[in-house]
Every structure is written in C-alpha cells, then in structure tokens.
Amino acid sequence: MNKKSWLRWRCRRGIREMDIVLQTFLEQCYDTLSDIDKQSFTALLDETDLDIMNWMMGKDEPENNALKKMIFLIQQSRQLN
C-alpha cells in the first residue's frame, strides 16, 4: 500500500462529514503540500474525531501551531470548492 492509499484509509473517521472533508483535502491538495505540511496532515489524523471536528468548526483550536496551520489550510480549501 502506498503512502496516499494509507492516508486515504486513515481519513476514514467515525463521522461521515469528516470523511468527506479529509478525503477531499487529501485528493485535491495533499500533493501540493510541503513535506512539513504533509507531516502535519499525517499528525492531524492521529487526533480524535471530536477534536478535529471542533477545530474545523472553530469551537476550539489545537495547541500545536503545525496543526493550527493544517486546520486553516483545510478550511481554506473548503471555501475554494
């Protein structure tokens, strides 16, 4: 299994809306990310569904600056679609 296939599998969450948001970002934006941002995306997938959802909805924000940036990038990509 290649890296992107593995990430696609990891984007599958317990919440359907999160599946769609994360998988769409993976397909549309991942290849253009810097190596550091790719690492941040992978780290984001280690977080709980509830945390990711709260961050995406702006109810809370991660303490880690790299994760803050990744949430911002995902939110920006959603506005462009």
N, C-alpha and C positions, 0 to 999 in steps of 0.2 A: 504494500500500500504506500503510495507516495504521500508527501507532506500535505498537499492540498486535500487529498482524499481523507486523510486522517483528520485534518481540521474540519472538513465538511461533516464528518461523523461527530466531532466534538461540539459543533454548532447545534446539534440536536439537543434541545433542552426539554424541560418538563412543561414549558409554556409555548404554545404554538406560535404566538406572536413573536416571541424571542427567536424561535427557529427561523422565521421568515426574515427578521431584521438581520440577524447574524449571518445567515447563509447568503442573503442578498449582498451584504457588505463583502463577504468573502469572494463571491463571484465577480463583483463589479469593481472592487477597489484593492483587494489584497495584493495583487501582482504589482501594483504601482507604489506600494509602501516601501519605506526604507527598511533595512534589516532590523534596526532597533524597533521600529513600529510593528514589524511582523512579530517580533518577540513579545511586544506589549499585547498584541491581539491574542497570541497564544496564552499569555498570562491572564488576560481577561477571561478566557474560557475556563480557567481554574476557579474562578469566583462562583459564588452561589447564584442561582437564578434570581432570587429575591433581591440580592444586592445589585446585580446587573440591571434588573428591571427598574429599581428605584433610581439608579444613576441615570438611566435613559430617560426617565420621566422627570428628572430634575428634583426629585424628592430628597435626594442625598447626593453626595459625591465621594469618590474614593479618596483616600488619603494619599495614595501613590500618584505622583504627577504624571508618570507614563500612562497610567490607567485613565487619569483625567483627560489626557490628550486623546487617547483612543476613543473614549466615550464621545468626545467632541467631534472627532473625525467621523464616527458612525452617525451621529446626529446630523452633521453637515451633509453626508452622503444621502440621507433620507430626504433632506429638503430639496436636493437637486433632482430627485426622481419624481 
